[in-house]
Amino acid sequence: MAEAVDLIIRGGTVADGLGGEPFEADVAVGGGRILGVGRLGATPRGTPEIDARGRLVTPGFVDVHTHYDGQATWSSRMDSSSWHGVTTALVGNCGVGFAPCLPERRDILVALMEGVEDLPEVVLTEGLPWTWQSFPEFLDVLAARRFDMDIATQVPHAALRIHVMGQRAADHEPANGADRAEMARLAAEAVRAGALGFSTSRALAHRTLDGRHTPTLRAEEQELAEIGRALGGVGAGWLQVISDFDDPGDEFAMLRRVAEAAGRPMSFSLLQREKVPWLWRFLLDRIEEANAAGVPITGQVMARPIGLMLGFELSQNPFFPRPSWQQVAHLPFAERLKVLRDPEFRRRILAEPTTDPAMIYRLNTWDRLFPLGDPPDYEPPPERSLAAMAAQRGVDVQALAYDLMLENEGRGILNRPIINYADGDLEAARTMIEHPNTLMGLGDGGAHVGLICDSSSTTTMIAHWTRDRTRGARLPLGFVIRRLTRDNAAAIGLHDRGVIAPGMRADINVIDYGRLGARPPQVVYDLPAGGKRMIQRATGYEATLVAGQVTYREGEATGALPGRLVRGAQRAA
């Protein structure tokens, strides 16, 4: 090696991101790149080394579905993802974000992000600097900052629509020819400036807190196709979509036509939903057909259930809709806990019925509610449901739920798996994970801060699927690492990372495989204006490197911030 070696990772078991069997090797790092892999012999005296004997050495994970758009403007740390081995995060998903944006239209975007991604309005208004209007200006703001991982962006459709159409976008009016042309122009401008794609949402669940649907919900095919063709004209970027697929055949056919018109790859969220448990299989078959015809479409899938975290300190709990809860919801947590421990309050709230059918389904389906546990159990068996536990103990199930949430000083967490758990196990998820036309994603880091905590899914993907799973087949370690690294990096055009090989970017994890795991979520109050969020730490990550610099050791930050904004696709070195 002619280049100077800055660091040697010595004697680890390397899962290189290509999918094969892990192998023992040294890894030499210098100048932010991997210089050599193999038995490298002695290095000049004084060269730092990491003793990785008996440890797993992987590429840094590439997370293609996060919402750190706001956090990246006020923080250098993209936790919780950075605690779980992620070294590159793609923001701007689901059609929501903060650029482009005219000053007089900021409130619309803030209200949308508050509702869609569960980020409090005061956090966004006080945390965001708003020193941009155009998307290239937003990129310049990010480019001036330093992070604990690399950040890549997408231009969000809701921001485009509101920027161009104002209130007409919020009122779901169809875009006219001038509107479409301007959105297409701005999307192409964003990709030329460095965005890796365009994102949109067609989901009914994406709405503001006062119930207004996302401005992109009813965007017509012509609008999407013109924006797609603009990206095709640039020759870069993908199209990221979330849709309800209420009319799955027609909706998929429309999206396929948009992808064909654009000549760019498309990726959409692929999930098993309780009320339509067959839909994922139908869509996966259509994805297969599209790829066989040369139309590159992938489904973004999740390695575990997407579940609501319910608790007395969180955004919701099984008693959330009841009158007595509304009397204490506004109290600081310490004061609220005093009331919750009062026997008379407990008796009263347990006696109050939940009358909203949607809330009963979401919060009081007791055979679908589980204690999260420590360590968290993301594939709990039926006998661990609250209904089964209450029957076994001969107690009222509501009282059991109440008492479980009072554990751990009132911070006990219940898990309500909503997605990927219609069958009571993860076999559907396994089929999706193994499919060649899917990508791992949907962790939503940076969003849903009081209700969902899935940025740890990279850790679960490895620990559960390759080591711990008892309720079905496991997956090969090399395959799982490839899914978290090379496959995601290549899908978004970052060909300089995701593989441990000479010339590639030195984004690396050194992992104690036997200790690898996710800790239970916890609430902290460290957002702007004292806003609260759930975080989730990990065990087993002995070191994480970004561009050759150690950013974390055993989950603790070293102070190094080598992460930067990624502008545009990156070719392999």
C-alpha positions in Angstrom: 0.0 0.0 0.0 1.5 3.2 -1.2 -0.9 5.4 0.8 -0.4 6.2 4.4 -2.3 4.0 6.8 -4.2 5.9 9.4 -5.8 2.9 11.2 -5.8 -0.9 11.1 -8.8 -3.0 12.1 -7.0 -6.1 13.0 -8.3 -9.7 12.7 -12.0 -9.2 12.5 -14.6 -11.4 10.9 -15.5 -9.4 7.8 -19.0 -9.4 6.3 -18.0 -7.3 3.3 -21.5 -6.3 2.1 -21.4 -8.5 -1.0 -23.5 -11.3 0.6 -21.0 -14.1 0.9 -19.7 -15.9 4.0 -17.9 -13.7 6.4 -14.1 -14.2 6.5 -11.2 -13.3 8.7 -9.2 -10.3 7.6 -7.5 -7.1 8.5 -8.8 -3.8 7.1 -6.5 -0.9 6.5 -7.9 2.6 6.4 -6.3 5.8 5.2 -7.5 9.2 3.9 -11.1 8.3 4.5 -10.9 5.2 2.3 -10.3 1.5 2.7 -6.7 0.8 1.5 -6.5 -2.9 1.9 -8.4 -6.0 3.1 -6.6 -9.3 4.0 -3.6 -10.4 6.1 -1.8 -7.1 6.0 1.1 -7.7 8.2 2.9 -5.1 10.4 2.3 -1.4 10.0 4.6 1.5 10.9 5.1 1.9 14.6 2.5 4.1 16.2 -0.2 3.3 13.7 -3.5 3.1 15.7 -5.2 -0.3 15.7 -8.6 -1.7 16.7 -8.4 -5.2 17.9 -11.3 -6.9 16.1 -10.5 -10.5 16.9 -13.8 -12.3 17.6 -15.7 -9.3 16.3 -17.9 -8.7 13.3 -16.7 -6.1 10.9 -19.3 -4.7 8.4 -19.7 -1.7 6.2 -21.6 1.2 7.7 -25.4 0.8 7.2 -27.2 2.9 4.6 -30.7 3.9 5.7 -32.8 5.0 2.7 -35.9 6.1 4.8 -35.4 8.7 7.5 -36.8 12.1 8.4 -33.8 13.9 9.9 -34.7 16.9 7.7 -35.2 19.1 10.7 -32.8 17.5 13.1 -29.9 18.0 10.6 -30.5 21.8 10.8 -30.1 22.0 14.6 -28.0 19.0 15.6 -24.8 17.3 14.4 -26.0 14.0 15.7 -28.6 11.8 13.9 -29.4 9.7 16.9 -30.9 7.2 17.4 -29.7 6.0 13.9 -26.1 6.7 14.6 -26.2 4.4 17.7 -27.3 1.6 15.4 -24.5 1.6 12.9 -26.0 3.9 10.3 -23.4 5.9 8.5 -25.5 7.3 5.6 -29.1 8.5 5.9 -31.4 9.6 3.2 -33.9 12.3 4.3 -36.9 13.9 2.6 -39.1 10.8 2.4 -42.9 10.5 2.2 -43.2 13.8 0.3 -42.6 16.0 3.3 -39.8 18.3 4.2 -38.9 22.0 4.4 -37.6 23.1 1.0 -38.4 24.8 -1.2 -40.5 27.1 0.9 -41.5 30.8 0.7 -41.5 32.5 4.1 -45.2 33.1 4.0 -45.9 29.4 3.5 -43.7 28.0 6.2 -46.7 27.4 8.6 -48.3 25.0 6.1 -45.2 22.8 6.0 -44.7 22.9 9.7 -48.4 21.9 10.3 -48.0 19.1 7.8 -44.8 17.7 9.4 -46.3 18.0 12.8 -49.2 15.8 11.8 -47.5 13.4 9.4 -44.3 12.8 11.3 -45.3 13.6 15.0 -42.8 16.5 15.4 -44.3 19.2 17.7 -44.9 22.6 16.0 -42.9 24.5 18.7 -39.9 22.2 18.1 -40.0 23.0 14.4 -40.7 26.8 14.6 -38.0 27.3 17.2 -35.5 24.7 15.9 -35.5 25.4 12.2 -33.3 28.4 11.2 -35.3 29.0 7.9 -32.3 30.6 6.2 -33.3 29.2 2.8 -36.1 29.4 0.3 -35.0 27.3 -2.6 -33.9 23.7 -2.4 -30.3 24.5 -3.5 -30.2 27.0 -0.6 -31.4 24.3 1.8 -28.6 22.1 0.5 -26.1 24.9 1.1 -27.2 25.2 4.7 -26.7 21.4 5.2 -23.4 21.5 3.4 -22.1 24.1 5.9 -22.8 21.7 8.8 -20.9 18.7 10.2 -22.5 15.4 11.2 -21.9 12.0 12.8 -22.9 10.5 9.5 -23.4 11.5 5.9 -26.8 13.0 4.9 -28.4 12.7 1.5 -31.6 14.4 0.4 -34.7 14.1 -1.7 -36.9 16.9 -2.9 -40.4 16.5 -1.2 -43.5 16.8 -3.3 -45.6 18.5 -0.6 -43.0 21.3 -0.3 -42.9 21.7 -4.1 -46.7 21.9 -4.4 -47.1 24.4 -1.6 -44.2 26.5 -2.9 -45.8 26.7 -6.3 -49.5 26.6 -5.6 -49.9 27.9 -2.1 -53.3 27.4 -0.5 -54.5 25.7 -3.7 -52.2 22.9 -2.9 -53.4 22.5 0.6 -57.0 22.5 -0.8 -56.0 19.6 -3.1 -56.8 21.5 -6.3 -55.5 19.9 -9.5 -52.3 21.5 -10.8 -52.6 23.4 -14.0 -50.1 23.3 -16.8 -48.0 26.2 -15.4 -48.0 24.6 -12.0 -46.8 21.3 -13.3 -44.1 22.9 -15.4 -42.8 24.9 -12.4 -42.8 21.9 -10.1 -40.9 19.9 -12.7 -38.4 22.6 -13.2 -37.8 22.9 -9.4 -37.5 19.1 -9.0 -34.8 19.0 -11.8 -33.1 22.0 -10.2 -33.0 20.2 -6.8 -31.5 17.0 -8.4 -28.9 19.0 -10.3 -28.0 20.7 -7.0 -27.5 17.3 -5.3 -30.8 15.7 -4.3 -30.9 12.0 -4.9 -34.5 11.9 -5.8 -38.1 13.0 -5.5 -40.6 11.8 -2.9 -44.4 11.9 -2.7 -47.2 10.6 -0.5 -50.6 9.2 -1.5 -51.5 8.0 2.0 -54.7 9.0 3.8 -52.9 8.7 7.2 -50.6 11.5 6.2 -52.5 14.6 7.5 -52.2 17.6 9.7 -53.3 17.4 13.3 -56.6 19.2 12.4 -57.3 16.4 9.9 -56.3 18.0 6.5 -54.8 15.4 4.2 -51.3 15.9 2.7 -51.4 18.2 -0.3 -50.1 15.5 -2.6 -52.8 12.9 -1.8 -54.8 13.5 -5.0 -52.0 14.6 -7.3 -52.9 13.5 -10.8 -50.8 11.1 -13.0 -49.9 13.9 -15.3 -48.4 15.9 -12.5 -46.3 13.0 -11.3 -45.3 12.0 -14.8 -44.1 15.6 -15.7 -42.0 15.7 -12.5 -40.7 12.2 -13.3 -39.7 13.2 -16.8 -37.9 16.2 -15.4 -35.7 13.8 -13.4 -35.3 11.6 -16.4 -34.0 14.7 -18.3 -31.4 15.2 -15.7 -30.6 11.5 -15.8 -30.4 11.1 -12.0 -32.5 10.5 -9.0 -35.2 8.0 -8.0 -38.9 8.4 -7.2 -40.0 7.4 -3.7 -43.7 6.8 -3.1 -46.0 5.9 -0.2 -49.5 4.9 -1.2 -52.5 3.2 0.4 -53.2 1.2 -2.7 -56.9 1.2 -2.0 -57.5 0.2 -5.6 -54.2 -1.7 -5.9 -54.4 -2.8 -9.6 -55.2 0.7 -10.9 -52.8 2.5 -8.5 -49.9 0.2 -9.3 -50.5 0.5 -13.0 -50.5 4.3 -12.7 -47.3 4.3 -10.7 -45.7 1.9 -13.2 -46.6 4.3 -16.1 -45.0 7.2 -14.2 -41.8 5.2 -13.7 -41.8 4.3 -17.4 -42.3 7.9 -18.4 -39.5 9.1 -16.1 -37.1 6.4 -17.0 -35.9 6.5 -13.4 -36.1 3.8 -10.6 -39.1 3.9 -8.3 -39.4 2.6 -4.7 -42.5 2.5 -2.6 -43.3 1.3 0.9 -44.3 -2.4 1.0 -46.1 -3.6 4.1 -48.4 -6.2 5.4 -51.5 -4.4 6.8 -53.9 -6.1 9.2 -57.1 -5.1 7.3 -55.7 -6.2 3.9 -53.2 -8.9 4.8 -53.0 -10.2 1.2 -52.1 -6.8 -0.4 -48.3 -7.0 0.0 -48.2 -10.3 -1.9 -50.3 -8.8 -4.8 -48.0 -5.8 -5.0 -44.8 -7.9 -4.8 -46.1 -9.9 -7.8 -46.7 -6.7 -9.7 -43.2 -5.5 -8.8 -41.8 -8.7 -10.2 -43.7 -8.3 -13.4 -42.5 -4.7 -13.8 -38.8 -5.6 -13.3 -39.1 -8.5 -15.7 -40.3 -5.9 -18.3 -37.4 -3.6 -17.5 -39.1 -1.1 -15.3 -37.0 -0.9 -12.1 -39.4 -0.7 -9.1 -38.6 -1.9 -5.6 -40.6 -2.3 -2.4 -39.1 -0.8 0.7 -39.7 -3.3 3.5 -39.2 -3.5 7.3 -37.4 -6.2 9.2 -39.9 -6.2 12.1 -43.5 -5.0 12.9 -44.1 -1.3 12.7 -45.7 -0.9 16.1 -47.1 1.9 18.2 -45.2 2.4 21.5 -47.8 3.1 24.1 -47.1 4.4 27.6 -48.0 7.1 30.2 -45.0 9.2 29.1 -45.6 8.7 25.4 -48.0 10.3 22.9 -50.7 7.7 23.3 -51.7 4.8 25.6 -54.7 2.5 25.8 -56.7 5.1 27.8 -55.7 8.1 25.6 -59.3 8.9 24.4 -60.9 8.7 27.8 -62.1 11.9 29.7 -60.0 11.3 32.7 -56.8 11.0 30.7 -57.5 14.4 29.0 -57.5 15.9 32.5 -53.9 14.9 33.2 -52.4 14.7 29.7 -51.1 18.3 29.9 -49.4 17.8 33.2 -45.6 17.5 33.5 -44.8 13.8 33.7 -43.8 13.8 37.4 -47.1 15.4 38.3 -49.1 13.2 36.0 -47.5 10.1 37.6 -48.7 11.1 41.0 -52.2 11.2 39.7 -51.9 8.0 37.9 -50.8 6.2 41.1 -53.9 7.4 42.9 -56.3 4.4 43.4 -59.4 6.5 42.9 -58.1 7.9 39.6 -57.2 4.4 38.5 -60.6 3.1 39.3 -62.3 6.0 37.4 -60.3 5.8 34.2 -60.6 2.0 34.0 -64.4 2.4 34.3 -64.6 4.8 31.4 -65.3 3.2 28.0 -63.5 4.0 24.8 -66.3 4.7 22.3 -64.4 5.6 19.1 -64.2 2.3 17.0 -60.9 3.5 15.4 -59.4 4.1 18.9 -60.7 0.7 20.2 -59.0 -1.0 17.2 -55.8 1.0 17.6 -55.5 1.0 21.4 -57.8 -1.6 23.0 -57.3 -4.7 20.8 -55.9 -6.6 23.8 -54.9 -9.7 21.9 -52.7 -7.5 19.7 -51.1 -5.6 22.6 -47.8 -6.9 24.1 -45.4 -5.7 26.8 -42.3 -4.5 24.8 -39.9 -6.0 27.3 -36.2 -5.7 28.1 -34.7 -6.6 25.7 -37.5 -5.6 23.4 -39.4 -8.6 21.8 -40.4 -7.7 18.2 -41.8 -11.1 17.4 -43.9 -11.9 20.5 -46.0 -15.1 20.6 -49.8 -15.0 21.2 -49.4 -16.1 24.8 -47.5 -12.8 25.5 -50.5 -10.7 24.5 -52.2 -8.7 27.3 -55.4 -10.7 26.7 -53.6 -14.0 27.2 -51.6 -12.7 30.2 -54.8 -11.4 31.9 -56.5 -14.7 31.3 -53.6 -16.6 32.8 -53.5 -14.4 35.8 -57.2 -14.1 36.3 -57.2 -10.3 36.2 -58.9 -7.6 34.3 -57.0 -6.9 31.1 -57.4 -3.1 31.3 -56.0 -3.2 34.9 -53.1 -5.3 33.7 -52.3 -2.7 30.9 -52.5 0.1 33.4 -50.2 -1.6 35.9 -47.6 -2.7 33.3 -47.3 1.0 32.1 -46.8 2.0 35.8 -43.7 -0.2 36.0 -40.2 1.3 35.7 -41.3 4.5 37.4 -44.3 4.9 35.1 -42.2 4.3 31.9 -43.4 0.8 31.1 -44.1 0.5 27.3 -46.7 -1.6 25.5 -46.3 -2.5 21.9 -49.2 -2.6 19.4 -47.9 -4.1 16.2 -49.9 -2.5 13.4 -47.9 -3.5 10.3 -46.2 -6.8 9.3 -47.9 -8.8 12.1 -51.4 -9.8 10.7 -50.4 -13.4 11.0 -49.0 -13.1 14.5 -45.4 -13.7 13.3 -42.9 -12.3 10.8 -43.1 -14.9 8.1 -44.6 -12.4 5.6 -41.7 -10.0 6.5 -39.2 -12.8 5.8 -40.6 -13.3 2.3 -40.4 -9.6 1.6 -36.8 -9.4 3.0 -35.6 -12.2 0.9 -37.1 -10.9 -2.4 -34.6 -9.6 -4.9 -36.8 -6.6 -5.8 -37.0 -5.1 -2.3 -34.9 -2.8 -0.1 -34.6 -2.6 3.6 -36.0 0.7 5.0 -38.9 2.4 6.8 -37.1 3.0 10.1 -38.3 6.6 10.0 -35.5 7.9 12.1 -36.2 11.5 13.2 -39.9 11.2 13.1 -42.9 9.8 15.1 -40.9 10.8 18.2 -43.6 10.0 20.7 -45.2 7.0 19.1 -42.9 4.9 17.0 -39.2 4.1 17.5 -37.9 2.0 14.6 -34.5 3.6 13.8 -33.1 0.6 15.7 -34.3 -1.8 13.0 -30.8 -2.2 11.6 -29.8 -3.8 14.9 -32.9 -5.9 15.0 -32.3 -7.0 11.4 -29.0 -8.5 12.4 -29.6 -9.8 15.9 -33.1 -11.2 15.4 -32.9 -12.6 11.9 -29.4 -14.1 12.1 -29.0 -15.1 15.7 -32.1 -14.9 18.0 -35.1 -15.9 16.0 -37.0 -19.0 17.4 -40.4 -18.7 15.6 -39.2 -19.5 12.1 -36.2 -19.7 9.8 -33.2 -17.4 10.3 -31.3 -15.6 7.5 -27.6 -15.9 6.6 -25.4 -13.2 8.2 -23.7 -12.2 5.0 -27.0 -11.8 3.2 -28.4 -9.6 5.9 -25.4 -7.3 6.0 -25.6 -6.9 2.2 -29.2 -5.9 2.5 -28.3 -3.1 5.0 -25.3 -1.9 3.1 -24.4 -2.5 -0.6 -28.0 -3.0 -1.8 -29.3 0.3 -0.3 -26.2 2.3 -1.3 -26.5 1.1 -4.9 -30.2 1.7 -5.1 -29.8 5.5 -4.4 -26.6 5.8 -6.5 -24.0 5.8 -3.8 -21.5 3.4 -5.3 -18.6 4.5 -3.2 -19.8 2.9 0.0 -21.6 -0.2 1.4 -18.7 -2.6 0.6 -15.5 -3.4 2.5 -13.0 -3.4 -0.4 -10.0 -1.3 -1.4 -10.9 2.1 -2.7 -14.3 2.2 -1.0 -15.3 4.8 1.6 -14.2 3.7 5.1 -17.6 3.7 6.7 -17.3 0.6 9.0 -18.9 -1.0 12.1 -17.0 -3.2 14.5 -19.5 -5.3 16.4 -19.5 -7.7 19.3 -22.0 -10.0 17.6 -22.8 -11.9 20.8 -23.8 -8.6 22.6 -25.6 -6.9 19.7 -29.0 -5.8 20.6 -31.5 -2.9 21.0 -32.3 -1.5 24.4 -35.9 -0.4 25.3 -36.8 3.1 24.1 -36.7 5.9 26.6 -38.0 9.5 26.6 -35.7 12.5 26.7 -36.5 16.2 26.5 -33.7 17.5 24.4 -35.5 18.8 21.3 -35.6 22.6 20.7 -38.0 24.3 23.1 -37.6 21.3 25.5 -39.6 19.0 23.2 -39.7 15.3 24.0 -38.7 12.4 21.9 -38.1 8.7 22.2 -34.6 7.5 21.7 -33.3 3.9 21.6 -29.7 2.9 22.4 -27.9 -0.3 21.4 -25.4 -2.7 22.8 -22.6 -4.4 20.9 -21.3 -1.6 18.6 -17.7 -1.4 19.7 -16.8 1.2 17.1 -18.4 3.0 14.2 -16.3 4.7 11.6 -17.4 7.4 9.1 -14.9 8.3 6.4 -12.2 6.5 8.4 -12.8 8.4 11.7 -14.2 6.7 14.8 -17.4 8.5 15.6 -18.7 6.2 18.4 -17.1 3.7 20.8 -19.5 1.5 22.7 -22.3 3.9 21.9 -20.5 7.0 23.2 -19.6 9.8 20.9 -15.9 10.5 20.3 -16.5 14.1 19.2 -15.5 13.4 15.6 -18.0 14.7 13.1 -16.7 13.6 9.6 -20.2 13.3 8.1 -21.1 15.7 5.3 -24.0 16.4 2.9 -23.8 14.1 -0.1 -24.5 15.9 -3.3 -25.6 13.6 -6.1 -24.7 10.1 -7.0 -21.2 8.9 -6.0 -19.3 6.5 -8.2 -17.1 3.7 -6.8 -13.5 4.8 -6.3 
